[in-house]
Amino acid sequence: MFASRTHPMYCSIAAGCLLLLACREMSAQDSAPRLDASALRFERIILKDGTTYDGWLQSKSEMEIEFVEIFRRPGMPMSATVRIVDPATIENYVAVDPVSRQTLADHVHRLRHRVAIEAGNQQRVALVAAAEASSHAWEYSGPWFHLSSTADNESTRRCIVRIEQIFRAYRQLIPIALVDQRPLHVVLYGSVDEYQTALRTLGIEIQNLAFYASRDRTIFAGAELTSYSRRLDRIRAAHEETLRGLDTDGVRFRLQLKAFSEKLADQGVGREQIKEEMARRNAAWKRERLLVERQISETNRRNAAAFAEITDRMFRRLYHEAFHAHLAGYVVANGPISIDRWLNEGLAQIFEVGQLDGDALRIDAPNAAVLARLQRDLASTQTLSLSDLLFSNDQDFLTSHAQIAPAKHYDYAWGLAYYLTIEQQLLDPKSLAALQSRADRSKLERFEALIGKPIREFEVEWRNAMLRLSPP
């Protein structure tokens, strides 16, 4: 393990963390500083390979340590990256006093709405073969869900990492308040036909590629993963054959080059001339091999893009449905509050367009399609008032599920949820409880207590903000 100058305090770190962000890696920027960044004192971890991170130790488990590396670059906003570190790789940990830790925690807390969640390591996913009698091929049990899959090993691992990313993002936006004792189950199908067949056995006919059965706390999802995997296997086999051929050609080339060098020497060619000729031919061979390797690398890049294309529809819907499961299982589970439909659907839409930047998942970017529709509607004469949205019911949203184009209620719900959560940072478990559970107040009174002003005044500000908002 590792040493610490204030090691006795370390045992309380995990329990005392203000943020339980459980993510492999996230980055964010502090664009509106309100705390004195110059007074920050950073903690430090030093790895056995000499790598040093300065920042704040966020949490610790037997398997991993979350360390928020904090950057202060001249002329740039403060930024942070949460590093997931194997405890066995740490040489030393240097803590700071409790007051400095609290200040660091405050800074990190303010970045939680604008983060990029880095993908975990696929190879570290504890995937096991399903029981012989199972209709699935693979099983996985993690901290937030259990997954069964009929897809291949690699595609299943990729999907698990992506699903874990979004669950970390949920906890980033609205931290856990309660825990449902019923585990969430995700069933992943390797083809759309398999997925739709499974839903038909449940009496469900939908086009969406993910569905949440709330009664069973089960998410069903499917994409053409098996066919993708087969194509990928064929391409990889061809690449391996090409590389083996290059290796064989390389051996043959070196033997020929040696024989040619000896021939030139026998002909009386000078040593320097022979050396130059050998260098020229070696360089030509290396260029030829490098060209082939680059072509293989480009093919691999296109293959990765193909996976994203194949799974895009599934993940968008899965992100949406899984948020409903997160809210039910970790925010209002077995508790006294419920979430109004407009807020539940609005928040879910924030996540369904989580954007991948490389392997990082961003959750703060506006939903471009919804924003465009909302802006057109706000500029029209047929707008929906926020009061009407607050008092909308399930039917207003259930009806739109069957339509090709989402109803106005969905667009307004997204816009209001995005503004409250991302722009104003007003929603957390405590404010959600106050917004939803005060039986002594009407919905309007509770909402005005949240925003701190009359709804008519707030609505003008919200509409202007939405019209100014730019798509990603």
BAKE-919449 format. One record per residue (C-alpha): z, y, x; residue number from 1; residue in three letters. Coordinates in pm, whole numbers. Layout:
N
PT, Z, Y, X, NUM, ALA
...
# end
This chain:
472
PT, 0, 0, 0, 1, MET
PT, 47, 357, 116, 2, PHE
PT, 324, 587, 229, 3, ALA
PT, 431, 922, 88, 4, SER
PT, 645, 1203, 218, 5, ARG
PT, 797, 1233, -128, 6, THR
PT, 756, 874, -226, 7, HIS
PT, 1055, 854, -468, 8, PRO
PT, 876, 1096, -697, 9, MET
PT, 568, 880, -703, 10, TYR
PT, 709, 630, -952, 11, CYS
PT, 720, 898, -1219, 12, SER
PT, 370, 1026, -1161, 13, ILE
PT, 182, 790, -1392, 14, ALA
PT, 428, 837, -1676, 15, ALA
PT, 436, 1213, -1632, 16, GLY
PT, 64, 1277, -1620, 17, CYS
PT, -56, 1528, -1876, 18, LEU
PT, -400, 1375, -1884, 19, LEU
PT, -474, 1007, -1922, 20, LEU
PT, -841, 1037, -1843, 21, LEU
PT, -909, 673, -1735, 22, ALA
PT, -1251, 749, -1593, 23, CYS
PT, -1429, 630, -1281, 24, ARG
PT, -1532, 975, -1186, 25, GLU
PT, -1568, 1304, -1365, 26, MET
PT, -1664, 1651, -1254, 27, SER
PT, -1615, 1986, -1420, 28, ALA
PT, -1612, 2354, -1350, 29, GLN
PT, -1348, 2610, -1433, 30, ASP
PT, -1557, 2899, -1562, 31, SER
PT, -1281, 3115, -1712, 32, ALA
PT, -985, 3117, -1476, 33, PRO
PT, -661, 3230, -1631, 34, ARG
PT, -427, 3082, -1371, 35, LEU
PT, -381, 3201, -1015, 36, ASP
PT, -594, 2952, -823, 37, ALA
PT, -498, 3106, -490, 38, SER
PT, -141, 2984, -539, 39, ALA
PT, -239, 2620, -577, 40, LEU
PT, -86, 2364, -342, 41, ARG
PT, -285, 2044, -328, 42, PHE
PT, -172, 1688, -290, 43, GLU
PT, -364, 1471, -47, 44, ARG
PT, -466, 1111, -2, 45, ILE
PT, -605, 981, 325, 46, ILE
PT, -808, 661, 321, 47, LEU
PT, -803, 406, 598, 48, LYS
PT, -1161, 497, 689, 49, ASP
PT, -1052, 858, 751, 50, GLY
PT, -1180, 1004, 422, 51, THR
PT, -948, 1274, 287, 52, THR
PT, -919, 1403, -72, 53, TYR
PT, -723, 1716, -163, 54, ASP
PT, -615, 1770, -522, 55, GLY
PT, -385, 1606, -774, 56, TRP
PT, -283, 1244, -823, 57, LEU
PT, -342, 1192, -1191, 58, GLN
PT, -236, 835, -1258, 59, SER
PT, -180, 500, -1093, 60, LYS
PT, -209, 135, -1186, 61, SER
PT, -202, -184, -982, 62, GLU
PT, -581, -191, -976, 63, MET
PT, -674, 174, -924, 64, GLU
PT, -558, 529, -862, 65, ILE
PT, -707, 831, -1034, 66, GLU
PT, -711, 1123, -794, 67, PHE
PT, -852, 1460, -900, 68, VAL
PT, -1027, 1606, -599, 69, GLU
PT, -1033, 1985, -640, 70, ILE
PT, -1290, 2211, -475, 71, PHE
PT, -1261, 2586, -415, 72, ARG
PT, -1587, 2716, -272, 73, ARG
PT, -1628, 3087, -190, 74, PRO
PT, -1806, 3272, -470, 75, GLY
PT, -1811, 2967, -700, 76, MET
PT, -1588, 2853, -986, 77, PRO
PT, -1327, 2590, -913, 78, MET
PT, -1457, 2239, -969, 79, SER
PT, -1297, 1896, -976, 80, ALA
PT, -1399, 1534, -938, 81, THR
PT, -1176, 1249, -1046, 82, VAL
PT, -1199, 975, -785, 83, ARG
PT, -1103, 617, -866, 84, ILE
PT, -951, 475, -549, 85, VAL
PT, -847, 122, -464, 86, ASP
PT, -477, 142, -358, 87, PRO
PT, -546, -102, -76, 88, ALA
PT, -781, 150, 88, 89, THR
PT, -518, 429, 110, 90, ILE
PT, -348, 502, 439, 91, GLU
PT, -122, 787, 325, 92, ASN
PT, -35, 996, 20, 93, TYR
PT, 118, 1344, 52, 94, VAL
PT, 275, 1474, -268, 95, ALA
PT, 386, 1827, -361, 96, VAL
PT, 687, 1961, -546, 97, ASP
PT, 711, 1925, -927, 98, PRO
PT, 627, 2293, -994, 99, VAL
PT, 308, 2272, -789, 100, SER
PT, 218, 1945, -964, 101, ARG
PT, 255, 2114, -1302, 102, GLN
PT, 29, 2400, -1191, 103, THR
PT, -234, 2152, -1072, 104, LEU
PT, -207, 1962, -1400, 105, ALA
PT, -263, 2286, -1594, 106, ASP
PT, -584, 2354, -1401, 107, HIS
PT, -718, 2003, -1454, 108, VAL
PT, -625, 2012, -1823, 109, HIS
PT, -842, 2318, -1877, 110, ARG
PT, -1147, 2135, -1740, 111, LEU
PT, -1121, 1837, -1972, 112, ARG
PT, -1380, 1957, -2226, 113, HIS
PT, -1656, 2005, -1970, 114, ARG
PT, -1677, 1689, -1769, 115, VAL
PT, -1922, 1436, -1640, 116, ALA
PT, -1793, 1080, -1659, 117, ILE
PT, -1928, 870, -1374, 118, GLU
PT, -2027, 511, -1435, 119, ALA
PT, -1800, 239, -1305, 120, GLY
PT, -1901, -37, -1068, 121, ASN
PT, -2093, -303, -1260, 122, GLN
PT, -1987, -573, -1017, 123, GLN
PT, -1618, -506, -1084, 124, ARG
PT, -1660, -583, -1456, 125, VAL
PT, -1457, -897, -1527, 126, ALA
PT, -1732, -1078, -1719, 127, LEU
PT, -1679, -1446, -1791, 128, VAL
PT, -1892, -1716, -1947, 129, ALA
PT, -1819, -1772, -2314, 130, ALA
PT, -1679, -2101, -2438, 131, ALA
PT, -1935, -2377, -2472, 132, GLU
PT, -1903, -2380, -2853, 133, ALA
PT, -1953, -2001, -2875, 134, SER
PT, -2274, -1849, -3004, 135, SER
PT, -2243, -1587, -2730, 136, HIS
PT, -2314, -1615, -2359, 137, ALA
PT, -2056, -1376, -2212, 138, TRP
PT, -1710, -1237, -2287, 139, GLU
PT, -1529, -933, -2155, 140, TYR
PT, -1178, -800, -2222, 141, SER
PT, -1093, -448, -2110, 142, GLY
PT, -827, -188, -2188, 143, PRO
PT, -1014, -46, -2489, 144, TRP
PT, -1230, -322, -2634, 145, PHE
PT, -1323, -688, -2620, 146, HIS
PT, -1696, -759, -2595, 147, LEU
PT, -1906, -1065, -2675, 148, SER
PT, -2269, -1071, -2569, 149, SER
PT, -2579, -1282, -2617, 150, THR
PT, -2767, -1079, -2354, 151, ALA
PT, -2804, -1168, -1986, 152, ASP
PT, -2531, -1108, -1731, 153, ASN
PT, -2671, -794, -1569, 154, GLU
PT, -2766, -619, -1893, 155, SER
PT, -2426, -701, -2038, 156, THR
PT, -2254, -549, -1734, 157, ARG
PT, -2465, -236, -1762, 158, ARG
PT, -2379, -199, -2128, 159, CYS
PT, -2007, -252, -2068, 160, ILE
PT, -2007, 24, -1806, 161, VAL
PT, -2185, 259, -2048, 162, ARG
PT, -1947, 178, -2333, 163, ILE
PT, -1648, 230, -2103, 164, GLU
PT, -1794, 568, -2009, 165, GLN
PT, -1801, 687, -2366, 166, ILE
PT, -1450, 562, -2439, 167, PHE
PT, -1329, 760, -2139, 168, ARG
PT, -1512, 1060, -2280, 169, ALA
PT, -1336, 1017, -2616, 170, TYR
PT, -1001, 1027, -2442, 171, ARG
PT, -1114, 1329, -2247, 172, GLN
PT, -1191, 1527, -2562, 173, LEU
PT, -908, 1404, -2784, 174, ILE
PT, -635, 1224, -2586, 175, PRO
PT, -471, 913, -2727, 176, ILE
PT, -183, 971, -2965, 177, ALA
PT, -128, 628, -3122, 178, LEU
PT, -253, 275, -3066, 179, VAL
PT, -376, 36, -3333, 180, ASP
PT, -242, -311, -3261, 181, GLN
PT, -569, -463, -3378, 182, ARG
PT, -808, -482, -3081, 183, PRO
PT, -1157, -339, -3113, 184, LEU
PT, -1433, -598, -3082, 185, HIS
PT, -1789, -514, -2972, 186, VAL
PT, -2061, -771, -3036, 187, VAL
PT, -2373, -706, -2827, 188, LEU
PT, -2700, -881, -2913, 189, TYR
PT, -2983, -930, -2666, 190, GLY
PT, -3254, -865, -2926, 191, SER
PT, -3295, -655, -3238, 192, VAL
PT, -3384, -966, -3438, 193, ASP
PT, -3054, -1130, -3342, 194, GLU
PT, -2866, -814, -3437, 195, TYR
PT, -3034, -772, -3775, 196, GLN
PT, -2991, -1142, -3853, 197, THR
PT, -2618, -1113, -3782, 198, ALA
PT, -2590, -810, -4011, 199, LEU
PT, -2779, -983, -4291, 200, ARG
PT, -2523, -1263, -4287, 201, THR
PT, -2269, -989, -4363, 202, LEU
PT, -2485, -853, -4645, 203, GLY
PT, -2579, -539, -4450, 204, ILE
PT, -2934, -400, -4431, 205, GLU
PT, -2962, -94, -4203, 206, ILE
PT, -3208, 37, -3944, 207, GLN
PT, -2945, 178, -3709, 208, ASN
PT, -2901, -31, -3393, 209, LEU
PT, -2521, -13, -3407, 210, ALA
PT, -2280, -56, -3696, 211, PHE
PT, -1902, -28, -3721, 212, TYR
PT, -1726, -262, -3963, 213, ALA
PT, -1399, -70, -3998, 214, SER
PT, -1220, -342, -4193, 215, ARG
PT, -1268, -589, -3906, 216, ASP
PT, -1259, -324, -3629, 217, ARG
PT, -1586, -463, -3497, 218, THR
PT, -1893, -281, -3366, 219, ILE
PT, -2223, -468, -3382, 220, PHE
PT, -2506, -346, -3157, 221, ALA
PT, -2841, -475, -3041, 222, GLY
PT, -3143, -388, -2825, 223, ALA
PT, -3431, -570, -2655, 224, GLU
PT, -3218, -657, -2354, 225, LEU
PT, -3330, -1018, -2314, 226, THR
PT, -3701, -936, -2295, 227, SER
PT, -3624, -652, -2054, 228, TYR
PT, -3427, -890, -1834, 229, SER
PT, -3710, -1141, -1825, 230, ARG
PT, -3960, -876, -1719, 231, ARG
PT, -3714, -752, -1458, 232, LEU
PT, -3671, -1105, -1319, 233, ASP
PT, -4047, -1142, -1281, 234, ARG
PT, -4077, -807, -1103, 235, ILE
PT, -3788, -887, -870, 236, ARG
PT, -3936, -1225, -785, 237, ALA
PT, -4263, -1055, -695, 238, ALA
PT, -4076, -802, -481, 239, HIS
PT, -3890, -1076, -298, 240, GLU
PT, -4214, -1259, -231, 241, GLU
PT, -4369, -938, -99, 242, THR
PT, -4074, -873, 132, 243, LEU
PT, -4077, -1232, 258, 244, ARG
PT, -4445, -1189, 331, 245, GLY
PT, -4372, -871, 524, 246, LEU
PT, -4106, -1052, 727, 247, ASP
PT, -4351, -1331, 809, 248, THR
PT, -4621, -1079, 896, 249, ASP
PT, -4367, -895, 1111, 250, GLY
PT, -4296, -1206, 1318, 251, VAL
PT, -4667, -1272, 1355, 252, ARG
PT, -4733, -910, 1445, 253, PHE
PT, -4468, -908, 1721, 254, ARG
PT, -4611, -1226, 1873, 255, LEU
PT, -4962, -1083, 1862, 256, GLN
PT, -4840, -756, 2008, 257, LEU
PT, -4669, -937, 2294, 258, LYS
PT, -4983, -1139, 2366, 259, ALA
PT, -5196, -825, 2354, 260, PHE
PT, -4959, -646, 2592, 261, SER
PT, -4985, -934, 2839, 262, GLU
PT, -5364, -931, 2807, 263, LYS
PT, -5379, -561, 2885, 264, LEU
PT, -5156, -615, 3187, 265, ALA
PT, -5385, -894, 3311, 266, ASP
PT, -5679, -654, 3277, 267, GLN
PT, -5503, -407, 3506, 268, GLY
PT, -5413, -151, 3241, 269, VAL
PT, -5128, 72, 3359, 270, GLY
PT, -4770, 24, 3234, 271, ARG
PT, -4755, 368, 3071, 272, GLU
PT, -5084, 312, 2887, 273, GLN
PT, -4963, -24, 2763, 274, ILE
PT, -4636, 134, 2649, 275, LYS
PT, -4821, 408, 2457, 276, GLU
PT, -5050, 155, 2291, 277, GLU
PT, -4758, -66, 2189, 278, MET
PT, -4573, 237, 2046, 279, ALA
PT, -4882, 341, 1848, 280, ARG
PT, -4931, -4, 1696, 281, ARG
PT, -4557, -40, 1622, 282, ASN
PT, -4556, 294, 1444, 283, ALA
PT, -4858, 194, 1236, 284, ALA
PT, -4688, -130, 1135, 285, TRP
PT, -4364, 48, 1043, 286, LYS
PT, -4558, 298, 830, 287, ARG
PT, -4727, 14, 647, 288, GLU
PT, -4395, -161, 577, 289, ARG
PT, -4227, 166, 475, 290, LEU
PT, -4507, 233, 226, 291, LEU
PT, -4452, -107, 62, 292, VAL
PT, -4073, -53, 53, 293, GLU
PT, -4121, 287, -109, 294, ARG
PT, -4348, 134, -373, 295, GLN
PT, -4078, -124, -448, 296, ILE
PT, -3813, 151, -465, 297, SER
PT, -4027, 350, -708, 298, GLU
PT, -4075, 41, -924, 299, THR
PT, -3699, -12, -929, 300, ASN
PT, -3651, 348, -1037, 301, ARG
PT, -3897, 300, -1322, 302, ARG
PT, -3718, -21, -1419, 303, ASN
PT, -3389, 169, -1447, 304, ALA
PT, -3562, 429, -1661, 305, ALA
PT, -3702, 149, -1878, 306, ALA
PT, -3349, 20, -1941, 307, PHE
PT, -3244, 366, -2055, 308, ALA
PT, -3547, 387, -2284, 309, GLU
PT, -3489, 44, -2434, 310, ILE
PT, -3121, 108, -2503, 311, THR
PT, -3136, 478, -2597, 312, ASP
PT, -3140, 431, -2975, 313, ARG
PT, -2869, 168, -2958, 314, MET
PT, -2636, 375, -2740, 315, PHE
PT, -2680, 689, -2947, 316, ARG
PT, -2570, 508, -3259, 317, ARG
PT, -2309, 304, -3075, 318, LEU
PT, -2153, 623, -2936, 319, TYR
PT, -2136, 763, -3290, 320, HIS
PT, -1990, 451, -3448, 321, GLU
PT, -1752, 383, -3160, 322, ALA
PT, -1604, 731, -3197, 323, PHE
PT, -1505, 647, -3555, 324, HIS
PT, -1337, 337, -3412, 325, ALA
PT, -1163, 542, -3142, 326, HIS
PT, -1035, 797, -3392, 327, LEU
PT, -906, 525, -3622, 328, ALA
PT, -758, 314, -3344, 329, GLY
PT, -613, 568, -3102, 330, TYR
PT, -568, 904, -3274, 331, VAL
PT, -463, 834, -3633, 332, VAL
PT, -380, 463, -3605, 333, ALA
PT, -105, 360, -3848, 334, ASN
PT, 0, 725, -3854, 335, GLY
PT, 64, 973, -4132, 336, PRO
PT, -262, 1163, -4097, 337, ILE
PT, -623, 1103, -4191, 338, SER
PT, -931, 1292, -4075, 339, ILE
PT, -1156, 1474, -4320, 340, ASP
PT, -1508, 1333, -4332, 341, ARG
PT, -1670, 1655, -4209, 342, TRP
PT, -1456, 1655, -3895, 343, LEU
PT, -1493, 1282, -3833, 344, ASN
PT, -1873, 1300, -3859, 345, GLU
PT, -1892, 1628, -3669, 346, GLY
PT, -1699, 1493, -3373, 347, LEU
PT, -1899, 1168, -3373, 348, ALA
PT, -2221, 1369, -3345, 349, GLN
PT, -2092, 1544, -3034, 350, ILE
PT, -2079, 1209, -2858, 351, PHE
PT, -2394, 1045, -2991, 352, GLU
PT, -2606, 1264, -2764, 353, VAL
PT, -2394, 1217, -2453, 354, GLY
PT, -2639, 1292, -2173, 355, GLN
PT, -2683, 1087, -1858, 356, LEU
PT, -2727, 1289, -1540, 357, ASP
PT, -2792, 1012, -1292, 358, GLY
PT, -2505, 775, -1370, 359, ASP
PT, -2283, 1053, -1504, 360, ALA
PT, -2229, 1104, -1876, 361, LEU
PT, -2194, 1462, -2000, 362, ARG
PT, -2031, 1528, -2335, 363, ILE
PT, -2032, 1909, -2351, 364, ASP
PT, -2406, 1965, -2398, 365, ALA
PT, -2508, 2070, -2753, 366, PRO
PT, -2694, 1824, -2974, 367, ASN
PT, -3037, 1986, -2935, 368, ALA
PT, -3198, 1847, -3252, 369, ALA
PT, -2899, 1926, -3473, 370, VAL
PT, -2859, 2271, -3318, 371, LEU
PT, -3224, 2357, -3390, 372, ALA
PT, -3189, 2254, -3756, 373, ARG
PT, -2858, 2437, -3791, 374, LEU
PT, -2999, 2756, -3641, 375, GLN
PT, -3297, 2747, -3878, 376, ARG
PT, -3064, 2699, -4172, 377, ASP
PT, -2825, 2974, -4064, 378, LEU
PT, -3123, 3210, -4043, 379, ALA
PT, -3226, 3121, -4400, 380, SER
PT, -3089, 3231, -4735, 381, THR
PT, -2970, 2880, -4834, 382, GLN
PT, -2675, 2841, -4602, 383, THR
PT, -2367, 2627, -4658, 384, LEU
PT, -2036, 2809, -4645, 385, SER
PT, -1759, 2675, -4425, 386, LEU
PT, -1531, 2668, -4728, 387, SER
PT, -1773, 2433, -4902, 388, ASP
PT, -1789, 2219, -4589, 389, LEU
PT, -1409, 2195, -4570, 390, LEU
PT, -1395, 2072, -4928, 391, PHE
PT, -1688, 1831, -4897, 392, SER
PT, -1627, 1466, -4983, 393, ASN
PT, -1749, 1129, -4864, 394, ASP
PT, -2039, 1130, -5105, 395, GLN
PT, -2188, 1438, -4938, 396, ASP
PT, -2221, 1234, -4618, 397, PHE
PT, -2284, 885, -4759, 398, LEU
PT, -2588, 1011, -4946, 399, THR
PT, -2742, 1151, -4630, 400, SER
PT, -2708, 816, -4448, 401, HIS
PT, -2987, 681, -4665, 402, ALA
PT, -3218, 977, -4603, 403, GLN
PT, -3471, 1007, -4324, 404, ILE
PT, -3357, 1357, -4230, 405, ALA
PT, -2984, 1422, -4197, 406, PRO
PT, -2837, 1635, -4473, 407, ALA
PT, -2713, 1987, -4424, 408, LYS
PT, -2352, 1872, -4428, 409, HIS
PT, -2403, 1669, -4109, 410, TYR
PT, -2554, 1965, -3923, 411, ASP
PT, -2279, 2205, -4027, 412, TYR
PT, -2012, 1946, -3951, 413, ALA
PT, -2146, 1909, -3598, 414, TRP
PT, -2167, 2286, -3548, 415, GLY
PT, -1810, 2348, -3663, 416, LEU
PT, -1666, 2052, -3471, 417, ALA
PT, -1853, 2153, -3154, 418, TYR
PT, -1731, 2512, -3176, 419, TYR
PT, -1369, 2415, -3242, 420, LEU
PT, -1360, 2144, -2976, 421, THR
PT, -1591, 2247, -2691, 422, ILE
PT, -1616, 2624, -2723, 423, GLU
PT, -1268, 2712, -2851, 424, GLN
PT, -1077, 2401, -2728, 425, GLN
PT, -862, 2405, -3042, 426, LEU
PT, -856, 2035, -3126, 427, LEU
PT, -609, 1785, -2984, 428, ASP
PT, -382, 1525, -3146, 429, PRO
PT, -118, 1787, -3229, 430, LYS
PT, -358, 2035, -3390, 431, SER
PT, -537, 1751, -3571, 432, LEU
PT, -205, 1644, -3721, 433, ALA
PT, -131, 2000, -3834, 434, ALA
PT, -482, 2038, -3973, 435, LEU
PT, -478, 1717, -4177, 436, GLN
PT, -126, 1623, -4279, 437, SER
PT, 53, 1927, -4417, 438, ARG
PT, 90, 1835, -4782, 439, ALA
PT, 253, 2171, -4854, 440, ASP
PT, -69, 2359, -4774, 441, ARG
PT, -423, 2350, -4898, 442, SER
PT, -709, 2253, -4672, 443, LYS
PT, -810, 2616, -4643, 444, LEU
PT, -459, 2728, -4548, 445, GLU
PT, -431, 2459, -4283, 446, ARG
PT, -771, 2549, -4140, 447, PHE
PT, -685, 2917, -4123, 448, GLU
PT, -359, 2830, -3949, 449, ALA
PT, -565, 2643, -3687, 450, LEU
PT, -812, 2926, -3624, 451, ILE
PT, -551, 3200, -3655, 452, GLY
PT, -753, 3427, -3884, 453, LYS
PT, -913, 3440, -4233, 454, PRO
PT, -1202, 3199, -4271, 455, ILE
PT, -1447, 3476, -4364, 456, ARG
PT, -1382, 3653, -4035, 457, GLU
PT, -1401, 3326, -3844, 458, PHE
PT, -1724, 3227, -4018, 459, GLU
PT, -1902, 3540, -3897, 460, VAL
PT, -1794, 3463, -3540, 461, GLU
PT, -1894, 3098, -3573, 462, TRP
PT, -2239, 3174, -3715, 463, ARG
PT, -2312, 3425, -3439, 464, ASN
PT, -2196, 3178, -3177, 465, ALA
PT, -2417, 2903, -3316, 466, MET
PT, -2721, 3133, -3327, 467, LEU
PT, -2661, 3232, -2963, 468, ARG
PT, -2606, 2878, -2841, 469, LEU
PT, -2888, 2738, -2628, 470, SER
PT, -2993, 2372, -2624, 471, PRO
PT, -2952, 2179, -2297, 472, PRO
# end
